[in-house]
Amino acid sequence: MTTTLSPFVPHQDDRQLRGDLAMWCFILAELLVFGVFFVVYAFTRANHVELFNASQLELDRTSGAINTVLLITSSFFVVRAVDAIRRGGQQGGTGCARWLMAAMGCGGAFLVLKLAEFGVKVSAGISMSTNTFYMFYLFLGFFHFMHVVLGMVILAAVALKARRGGYSPEDHAGVETGAAYWHMVDLVWIVLFPLIYILH
């Protein structure tokens, strides 16, 4: 009696780091930079509490809250995109691209609202030299804004490749790499919004 041995398939640990290692190094570096800015903001605020509190009241919290919902929703769409490509099938790449396009739609809405918010402040004569709070508000807001722009460029490139069939359930590291960057952008805003707009 002969026994047929099935080919050995190495076990894939779900705890392994998803995506490209270089991107994770870049993400960690970006988080470190934002972390330093947040710490500096907190120390500066502690020495100018009244100024910061008064200036915070002039911000559009509704716009900030809507932007928070937009980015959280976009992250959900990105998760669905990764799930779509992992499941594969005939619609795997197309489904992944569609979810990424939805995430970019939320990101685009975020940028429009943010530009409108900046526009109101600039038209009111507010600049980085107005006071210390607005220096942080405009700098951190614009710095994060540019990260959203870069994130949308990355998602667009991933969506285009996914639509062309460039990923599969076995090979989709690019999708996970793009998703990791977008989640970083979302995470930073989740910290930035309460820090700048709400905390007293």
Secondary structure as a PSIPRED ss2 file (coil, helix, strand):
# PSIPRED VFORMAT (PSIPRED V4.0)

   1 M C   1.000  0.000  0.000
   2 T C   1.000  0.000  0.000
   3 T C   1.000  0.000  0.000
   4 T C   1.000  0.000  0.000
   5 L C   1.000  0.000  0.000
   6 S C   1.000  0.000  0.000
   7 P C   1.000  0.000  0.000
   8 F C   1.000  0.000  0.000
   9 V C   1.000  0.000  0.000
  10 P C   1.000  0.000  0.000
  11 H C   1.000  0.000  0.000
  12 Q C   1.000  0.000  0.000
  13 D C   1.000  0.000  0.000
  14 D C   1.000  0.000  0.000
  15 R C   1.000  0.000  0.000
  16 Q C   1.000  0.000  0.000
  17 L C   1.000  0.000  0.000
  18 R C   1.000  0.000  0.000
  19 G C   1.000  0.000  0.000
  20 D C   1.000  0.000  0.000
  21 L H   0.000  1.000  0.000
  22 A H   0.000  1.000  0.000
  23 M H   0.000  1.000  0.000
  24 W H   0.000  1.000  0.000
  25 C H   0.000  1.000  0.000
  26 F H   0.000  1.000  0.000
  27 I H   0.000  1.000  0.000
  28 L H   0.000  1.000  0.000
  29 A H   0.000  1.000  0.000
  30 E H   0.000  1.000  0.000
  31 L H   0.000  1.000  0.000
  32 L H   0.000  1.000  0.000
  33 V H   0.000  1.000  0.000
  34 F H   0.000  1.000  0.000
  35 G H   0.000  1.000  0.000
  36 V H   0.000  1.000  0.000
  37 F H   0.000  1.000  0.000
  38 F H   0.000  1.000  0.000
  39 V H   0.000  1.000  0.000
  40 V H   0.000  1.000  0.000
  41 Y H   0.000  1.000  0.000
  42 A H   0.000  1.000  0.000
  43 F H   0.000  1.000  0.000
  44 T H   0.000  1.000  0.000
  45 R H   0.000  1.000  0.000
  46 A H   0.000  1.000  0.000
  47 N H   0.000  1.000  0.000
  48 H C   1.000  0.000  0.000
  49 V H   0.000  1.000  0.000
  50 E H   0.000  1.000  0.000
  51 L H   0.000  1.000  0.000
  52 F H   0.000  1.000  0.000
  53 N H   0.000  1.000  0.000
  54 A H   0.000  1.000  0.000
  55 S H   0.000  1.000  0.000
  56 Q H   0.000  1.000  0.000
  57 L C   1.000  0.000  0.000
  58 E C   1.000  0.000  0.000
  59 L C   1.000  0.000  0.000
  60 D C   1.000  0.000  0.000
  61 R H   0.000  1.000  0.000
  62 T H   0.000  1.000  0.000
  63 S H   0.000  1.000  0.000
  64 G H   0.000  1.000  0.000
  65 A H   0.000  1.000  0.000
  66 I H   0.000  1.000  0.000
  67 N H   0.000  1.000  0.000
  68 T H   0.000  1.000  0.000
  69 V H   0.000  1.000  0.000
  70 L H   0.000  1.000  0.000
  71 L H   0.000  1.000  0.000
  72 I H   0.000  1.000  0.000
  73 T H   0.000  1.000  0.000
  74 S H   0.000  1.000  0.000
  75 S H   0.000  1.000  0.000
  76 F H   0.000  1.000  0.000
  77 F H   0.000  1.000  0.000
  78 V H   0.000  1.000  0.000
  79 V H   0.000  1.000  0.000
  80 R H   0.000  1.000  0.000
  81 A H   0.000  1.000  0.000
  82 V H   0.000  1.000  0.000
  83 D H   0.000  1.000  0.000
  84 A H   0.000  1.000  0.000
  85 I H   0.000  1.000  0.000
  86 R H   0.000  1.000  0.000
  87 R H   0.000  1.000  0.000
  88 G C   1.000  0.000  0.000
  89 G C   1.000  0.000  0.000
  90 Q C   1.000  0.000  0.000
  91 Q C   1.000  0.000  0.000
  92 G H   0.000  1.000  0.000
  93 G H   0.000  1.000  0.000
  94 T H   0.000  1.000  0.000
  95 G H   0.000  1.000  0.000
  96 C H   0.000  1.000  0.000
  97 A H   0.000  1.000  0.000
  98 R H   0.000  1.000  0.000
  99 W H   0.000  1.000  0.000
 100 L H   0.000  1.000  0.000
 101 M H   0.000  1.000  0.000
 102 A H   0.000  1.000  0.000
 103 A H   0.000  1.000  0.000
 104 M H   0.000  1.000  0.000
 105 G H   0.000  1.000  0.000
 106 C H   0.000  1.000  0.000
 107 G H   0.000  1.000  0.000
 108 G H   0.000  1.000  0.000
 109 A H   0.000  1.000  0.000
 110 F H   0.000  1.000  0.000
 111 L H   0.000  1.000  0.000
 112 V H   0.000  1.000  0.000
 113 L H   0.000  1.000  0.000
 114 K H   0.000  1.000  0.000
 115 L H   0.000  1.000  0.000
 116 A H   0.000  1.000  0.000
 117 E H   0.000  1.000  0.000
 118 F H   0.000  1.000  0.000
 119 G H   0.000  1.000  0.000
 120 V H   0.000  1.000  0.000
 121 K H   0.000  1.000  0.000
 122 V H   0.000  1.000  0.000
 123 S H   0.000  1.000  0.000
 124 A C   1.000  0.000  0.000
 125 G C   1.000  0.000  0.000
 126 I C   1.000  0.000  0.000
 127 S C   1.000  0.000  0.000
 128 M C   1.000  0.000  0.000
 129 S C   1.000  0.000  0.000
 130 T C   1.000  0.000  0.000
 131 N C   1.000  0.000  0.000
 132 T H   0.000  1.000  0.000
 133 F H   0.000  1.000  0.000
 134 Y H   0.000  1.000  0.000
 135 M H   0.000  1.000  0.000
 136 F H   0.000  1.000  0.000
 137 Y H   0.000  1.000  0.000
 138 L H   0.000  1.000  0.000
 139 F H   0.000  1.000  0.000
 140 L H   0.000  1.000  0.000
 141 G H   0.000  1.000  0.000
 142 F H   0.000  1.000  0.000
 143 F H   0.000  1.000  0.000
 144 H H   0.000  1.000  0.000
 145 F H   0.000  1.000  0.000
 146 M H   0.000  1.000  0.000
 147 H H   0.000  1.000  0.000
 148 V H   0.000  1.000  0.000
 149 V H   0.000  1.000  0.000
 150 L H   0.000  1.000  0.000
 151 G H   0.000  1.000  0.000
 152 M H   0.000  1.000  0.000
 153 V H   0.000  1.000  0.000
 154 I H   0.000  1.000  0.000
 155 L H   0.000  1.000  0.000
 156 A H   0.000  1.000  0.000
 157 A H   0.000  1.000  0.000
 158 V H   0.000  1.000  0.000
 159 A H   0.000  1.000  0.000
 160 L H   0.000  1.000  0.000
 161 K H   0.000  1.000  0.000
 162 A H   0.000  1.000  0.000
 163 R H   0.000  1.000  0.000
 164 R C   1.000  0.000  0.000
 165 G C   1.000  0.000  0.000
 166 G C   1.000  0.000  0.000
 167 Y C   1.000  0.000  0.000
 168 S C   1.000  0.000  0.000
 169 P C   1.000  0.000  0.000
 170 E C   1.000  0.000  0.000
 171 D C   1.000  0.000  0.000
 172 H C   1.000  0.000  0.000
 173 A H   0.000  1.000  0.000
 174 G H   0.000  1.000  0.000
 175 V H   0.000  1.000  0.000
 176 E H   0.000  1.000  0.000
 177 T H   0.000  1.000  0.000
 178 G H   0.000  1.000  0.000
 179 A H   0.000  1.000  0.000
 180 A H   0.000  1.000  0.000
 181 Y H   0.000  1.000  0.000
 182 W H   0.000  1.000  0.000
 183 H H   0.000  1.000  0.000
 184 M H   0.000  1.000  0.000
 185 V H   0.000  1.000  0.000
 186 D H   0.000  1.000  0.000
 187 L H   0.000  1.000  0.000
 188 V H   0.000  1.000  0.000
 189 W H   0.000  1.000  0.000
 190 I H   0.000  1.000  0.000
 191 V H   0.000  1.000  0.000
 192 L H   0.000  1.000  0.000
 193 F H   0.000  1.000  0.000
 194 P H   0.000  1.000  0.000
 195 L H   0.000  1.000  0.000
 196 I H   0.000  1.000  0.000
 197 Y H   0.000  1.000  0.000
 198 I H   0.000  1.000  0.000
 199 L C   1.000  0.000  0.000
 200 H C   1.000  0.000  0.000
